[in-house]
């Protein structure tokens, strides 16, 4: 194979280029993976991952920096490292729950009750998230952080009168959005207005 051979350049343009690229390099990639992984199924999966990643990252290959097989080995190292990280996370998760008692019916019922209780909060958060950033920031400073309208206006660099109007409009929009979502508007924004 020529040193300036660039098979990845042809993959998008020639129908048989991907198959030729795979045939040219599959044994080298399989050997590379097999030297690092003992499970044959995992080795087959990682070999496929290497070729998928190579096709996705074909634009990053530069034939001036070395042969394509060396680049494939770099892609292979990344694929194997990603698999090792995934397995480590999986083992840590298993260890965290190992030996712990599974949820009983009462615990599951308490979780369902908590989810039901927080449903209104989730709706409110969705309605507030639909506001423009400046209006959402103002509403949060007053409603969540407890600032007066004047203090929130100073934080945002607007006049208090402007903040008061924007806050009124924001509350109206949130209430309308909650109404659209089937929420009762009068319970939606229990916010005390301070000057």
C-alpha positions as CSV (number, residue, x, y, z in Angstrom):
1,X,0.0,0.0,0.0
2,X,1.4,3.5,-0.9
3,X,2.4,5.8,1.9
4,X,0.1,8.6,0.5
5,X,-2.8,6.2,0.1
6,X,-5.9,7.9,1.6
7,X,-8.8,5.5,1.6
8,X,-10.9,7.6,3.9
9,X,-11.0,10.4,1.3
10,X,-12.8,8.0,-1.1
11,X,-15.5,6.7,1.3
12,X,-18.0,9.4,0.7
13,X,-17.6,9.4,-3.1
14,X,-17.1,5.7,-4.1
15,X,-19.7,3.1,-3.3
16,X,-17.3,0.3,-2.7
17,X,-14.7,2.3,-0.8
18,X,-16.0,1.6,2.6
19,X,-16.0,-2.1,2.0
20,X,-12.5,-2.0,0.6
21,X,-11.3,0.1,3.6
22,X,-12.8,-2.4,6.0
23,X,-11.3,-5.4,4.2
24,X,-7.9,-3.7,4.1
25,X,-7.8,-3.0,7.8
26,X,-10.1,-5.3,9.7
27,X,-7.4,-7.9,10.5
28,X,-5.1,-5.2,11.9
29,X,-7.9,-3.7,14.0
30,X,-9.0,-7.1,15.2
31,X,-5.4,-7.9,16.3
32,X,-5.1,-4.6,18.0
33,X,-8.4,-5.1,19.9
34,X,-7.7,-8.7,20.7
35,X,-4.4,-7.8,22.4
36,X,-6.3,-5.6,24.8
37,X,-9.6,-7.4,25.4
38,X,-10.2,-11.0,26.3
39,X,-14.0,-11.3,25.7
40,X,-14.6,-12.3,22.0
41,X,-18.0,-10.6,21.9
42,X,-16.6,-7.4,23.3
43,X,-13.7,-7.6,20.9
44,X,-16.2,-7.9,18.0
45,X,-18.2,-5.0,19.3
46,X,-15.1,-2.8,19.8
47,X,-13.9,-3.7,16.3
48,X,-17.2,-2.5,14.8
49,X,-17.0,0.6,17.1
50,X,-13.6,1.4,15.7
51,X,-14.8,1.3,12.1
52,X,-17.9,3.3,12.9
53,X,-15.8,6.0,14.7
54,X,-13.3,6.0,11.8
55,X,-16.0,6.6,9.3
56,X,-17.6,9.3,11.5
57,X,-14.2,10.9,12.0
58,X,-12.7,10.4,8.6
59,X,-12.3,14.2,8.1
60,X,-9.8,14.2,11.0
61,X,-7.4,11.8,9.2
62,X,-4.4,13.5,7.8
63,X,-2.2,11.3,5.6
64,X,0.8,13.6,6.2
65,X,0.8,12.6,9.9
66,X,1.2,8.9,9.3
67,X,-0.4,5.8,7.8
68,X,-4.1,5.2,8.1
69,X,-3.5,2.1,10.3
70,X,-1.8,4.2,12.9
71,X,-4.7,6.6,12.9
72,X,-7.1,3.6,13.3
73,X,-5.1,2.4,16.3
74,X,-5.6,5.8,17.8
75,X,-9.3,5.5,17.2
76,X,-9.1,2.0,18.7
77,X,-7.4,3.3,21.8
78,X,-10.2,5.8,22.2
79,X,-12.9,3.2,21.7
80,X,-11.3,0.8,24.2
81,X,-10.9,3.6,26.8
82,X,-14.5,4.6,26.4
83,X,-15.6,1.0,26.9
84,X,-13.4,0.8,30.0
85,X,-14.9,4.0,31.4
86,X,-18.4,2.7,30.7
87,X,-17.7,-0.6,32.5
88,X,-16.2,1.2,35.5
89,X,-19.3,3.4,35.8
90,X,-21.4,0.2,35.6
91,X,-19.4,-1.6,38.2
92,X,-19.6,1.5,40.5
93,X,-23.3,1.6,40.1
94,X,-23.7,-2.1,40.9
95,X,-21.5,-1.7,44.0
96,X,-23.5,1.2,45.2
97,X,-26.7,-0.8,45.2
98,X,-25.2,-4.1,46.1
99,X,-26.4,-5.4,49.4
100,X,-29.1,-2.8,49.7
101,X,-32.6,-3.8,50.1
102,X,-34.9,-3.3,47.1
103,X,-37.9,-1.0,47.4
104,X,-40.9,-2.4,49.1
105,X,-44.5,-1.5,48.3
106,X,-44.6,1.3,51.0
107,X,-41.4,2.9,49.8
108,X,-42.6,2.9,46.2
109,X,-45.9,4.4,47.3
110,X,-44.0,7.2,49.1
111,X,-42.0,7.9,46.0
112,X,-45.2,8.1,43.9
113,X,-46.7,10.4,46.4
114,X,-43.7,12.7,46.2
115,X,-43.8,12.7,42.4
116,X,-47.5,13.6,42.5
117,X,-46.8,16.4,45.0
118,X,-44.1,17.9,42.9
119,X,-46.1,17.7,39.7
120,X,-47.3,21.3,40.2
121,X,-43.7,22.5,40.7
122,X,-42.7,20.8,37.5
123,X,-45.5,22.5,35.6
124,X,-44.6,25.9,37.1
125,X,-40.9,25.4,36.1
126,X,-41.9,24.5,32.5
127,X,-44.1,27.6,32.3
128,X,-41.4,29.9,33.7
129,X,-38.8,28.3,31.3
130,X,-40.9,29.5,28.4
131,X,-40.3,33.2,29.4
132,X,-37.5,35.2,27.7
133,X,-34.3,35.1,29.7
134,X,-34.5,38.6,31.0
135,X,-38.1,38.1,32.2
136,X,-37.3,34.8,33.7
137,X,-34.3,36.3,35.6
138,X,-36.5,39.0,37.0
139,X,-39.2,36.6,38.1
140,X,-36.6,34.4,39.7
141,X,-34.9,37.2,41.6
142,X,-38.2,38.4,43.0
143,X,-40.0,35.1,43.5
144,X,-37.3,32.7,44.4
145,X,-34.5,34.8,45.7
146,X,-36.8,37.2,47.6
147,X,-35.4,40.5,46.3
148,X,-37.6,43.5,46.1
149,X,-38.6,44.7,42.6
150,X,-36.2,47.7,43.1
151,X,-33.3,45.5,44.1
152,X,-34.0,43.0,41.2
153,X,-34.1,46.0,38.8
154,X,-30.7,47.1,40.1
155,X,-29.3,43.6,39.6
156,X,-30.6,43.5,36.0
157,X,-29.7,47.1,35.2
158,X,-33.2,48.3,34.5
159,X,-35.4,51.0,36.0
160,X,-37.8,49.8,38.8
161,X,-40.8,50.9,36.8
162,X,-39.7,48.8,33.9
163,X,-39.0,45.9,36.2
164,X,-42.5,46.2,37.7
165,X,-44.2,46.2,34.2
166,X,-42.0,43.2,33.1
167,X,-42.8,41.3,36.3
168,X,-46.5,41.9,35.9
169,X,-46.4,40.7,32.2
170,X,-44.3,37.7,33.1
171,X,-46.7,36.6,35.8
172,X,-49.6,37.0,33.4
173,X,-47.7,34.9,30.8
174,X,-46.9,32.2,33.4
175,X,-50.5,32.1,34.6
176,X,-51.8,31.8,31.1
177,X,-49.4,29.0,30.3
178,X,-50.4,27.2,33.5
179,X,-54.0,27.6,32.5
180,X,-53.2,26.1,29.1
181,X,-51.5,23.2,30.8
182,X,-54.6,22.6,33.0
183,X,-53.2,24.2,36.1
184,X,-55.3,26.5,38.3
185,X,-54.0,30.0,37.9
186,X,-54.8,31.2,41.4
187,X,-52.4,28.7,42.9
188,X,-49.8,29.1,40.3
189,X,-47.8,32.1,41.6
190,X,-48.0,32.6,45.3
191,X,-45.5,35.5,45.1
192,X,-45.4,38.4,47.5
193,X,-44.6,41.7,45.7
194,X,-42.3,44.0,47.6
195,X,-41.4,47.4,46.4
